[in-house]
Amino acid sequence: MGAIFFGIAIFIGWTLIDLSKHKKITAENLLGSLIVAIIGGVGWAVFDWIFE
């Protein structure tokens, strides 16, 4: 469950950083944020599984 929250937090944070940098939200920025969030969430889940 922590990995899901971590992924959501990454998505929101990455989107806010892109918004502050580009001053607008585009589909490309949202897709990039989503990809980074998925990779981060999966990475967190793997670490949680390994070090359980």
C-alpha atoms as an extended CHARMM CRD file, in Angstrom:
* protein
*
        52  EXT
         1         1  MET       CA              0.0000000000        0.0000000000        0.0000000000  PROA      1               0.0000000000
         2         2  GLY       CA              2.9250000000        2.3050000000        0.7060000000  PROA      2               0.0000000000
         3         3  ALA       CA              4.1640000000        1.8910000000       -2.8580000000  PROA      3               0.0000000000
         4         4  ILE       CA              0.8430000000        3.1620000000       -4.2120000000  PROA      4               0.0000000000
         5         5  PHE       CA              0.9540000000        6.2590000000       -2.0070000000  PROA      5               0.0000000000
         6         6  PHE       CA              4.5800000000        6.8160000000       -2.9820000000  PROA      6               0.0000000000
         7         7  GLY       CA              3.6880000000        6.6040000000       -6.6710000000  PROA      7               0.0000000000
         8         8  ILE       CA              0.8120000000        9.0660000000       -6.2260000000  PROA      8               0.0000000000
         9         9  ALA       CA              3.0880000000       11.4730000000       -4.3470000000  PROA      9               0.0000000000
        10        10  ILE       CA              5.6960000000       11.2720000000       -7.1100000000  PROA      10              0.0000000000
        11        11  PHE       CA              3.0350000000       11.9180000000       -9.7620000000  PROA      11              0.0000000000
        12        12  ILE       CA              1.6910000000       14.9800000000       -7.9550000000  PROA      12              0.0000000000
        13        13  GLY       CA              5.1440000000       16.3430000000       -7.1640000000  PROA      13              0.0000000000
        14        14  TRP       CA              6.5050000000       15.8100000000      -10.6640000000  PROA      14              0.0000000000
        15        15  THR       CA              3.4110000000       17.4300000000      -12.1750000000  PROA      15              0.0000000000
        16        16  LEU       CA              3.7520000000       20.4620000000       -9.8890000000  PROA      16              0.0000000000
        17        17  ILE       CA              7.4310000000       20.8390000000      -10.7840000000  PROA      17              0.0000000000
        18        18  ASP       CA              6.5800000000       20.6930000000      -14.5010000000  PROA      18              0.0000000000
        19        19  LEU       CA              3.7490000000       23.1880000000      -13.9710000000  PROA      19              0.0000000000
        20        20  SER       CA              6.0460000000       25.6570000000      -12.2200000000  PROA      20              0.0000000000
        21        21  LYS       CA              8.6910000000       25.2360000000      -14.9090000000  PROA      21              0.0000000000
        22        22  HSD       CA              6.4840000000       25.3620000000      -18.0360000000  PROA      22              0.0000000000
        23        23  LYS       CA              3.5240000000       27.3960000000      -16.6450000000  PROA      23              0.0000000000
        24        24  LYS       CA              1.0240000000       25.0120000000      -18.2810000000  PROA      24              0.0000000000
        25        25  ILE       CA             -0.0040000000       21.3780000000      -18.1190000000  PROA      25              0.0000000000
        26        26  THR       CA              0.3660000000       19.3930000000      -21.3190000000  PROA      26              0.0000000000
        27        27  ALA       CA             -0.4120000000       15.7760000000      -22.1180000000  PROA      27              0.0000000000
        28        28  GLU       CA              3.3080000000       15.1640000000      -22.6150000000  PROA      28              0.0000000000
        29        29  ASN       CA              4.1050000000       16.4300000000      -19.1070000000  PROA      29              0.0000000000
        30        30  LEU       CA              1.3190000000       14.3410000000      -17.5660000000  PROA      30              0.0000000000
        31        31  LEU       CA              2.4790000000       11.2350000000      -19.4050000000  PROA      31              0.0000000000
        32        32  GLY       CA              6.0460000000       11.8160000000      -18.2510000000  PROA      32              0.0000000000
        33        33  SER       CA              4.8700000000       12.2600000000      -14.6670000000  PROA      33              0.0000000000
        34        34  LEU       CA              2.8070000000        9.0860000000      -14.8980000000  PROA      34              0.0000000000
        35        35  ILE       CA              5.7310000000        7.0530000000      -16.2290000000  PROA      35              0.0000000000
        36        36  VAL       CA              8.0400000000        8.3190000000      -13.4770000000  PROA      36              0.0000000000
        37        37  ALA       CA              5.3670000000        7.5920000000      -10.8480000000  PROA      37              0.0000000000
        38        38  ILE       CA              4.8880000000        4.0370000000      -12.1000000000  PROA      38              0.0000000000
        39        39  ILE       CA              8.6340000000        3.3760000000      -12.1150000000  PROA      39              0.0000000000
        40        40  GLY       CA              8.9710000000        4.8540000000       -8.6220000000  PROA      40              0.0000000000
        41        41  GLY       CA              6.0150000000        2.8900000000       -7.2590000000  PROA      41              0.0000000000
        42        42  VAL       CA              7.2590000000       -0.3810000000       -8.7280000000  PROA      42              0.0000000000
        43        43  GLY       CA             10.7470000000        0.3190000000       -7.3790000000  PROA      43              0.0000000000
        44        44  TRP       CA              9.3300000000        1.0040000000       -3.9210000000  PROA      44              0.0000000000
        45        45  ALA       CA              7.2960000000       -2.2290000000       -4.0630000000  PROA      45              0.0000000000
        46        46  VAL       CA             10.3860000000       -4.2300000000       -5.0810000000  PROA      46              0.0000000000
        47        47  PHE       CA             12.4480000000       -2.7540000000       -2.2350000000  PROA      47              0.0000000000
        48        48  ASP       CA              9.5990000000       -3.4590000000        0.1700000000  PROA      48              0.0000000000
        49        49  TRP       CA              9.4110000000       -7.0440000000       -1.0710000000  PROA      49              0.0000000000
        50        50  ILE       CA             13.1930000000       -7.5880000000       -0.8580000000  PROA      50              0.0000000000
        51        51  PHE       CA             13.6860000000       -6.0760000000        2.6020000000  PROA      51              0.0000000000
        52        52  GLU       CA             10.4810000000       -7.3940000000        4.1470000000  PROA      52              0.0000000000
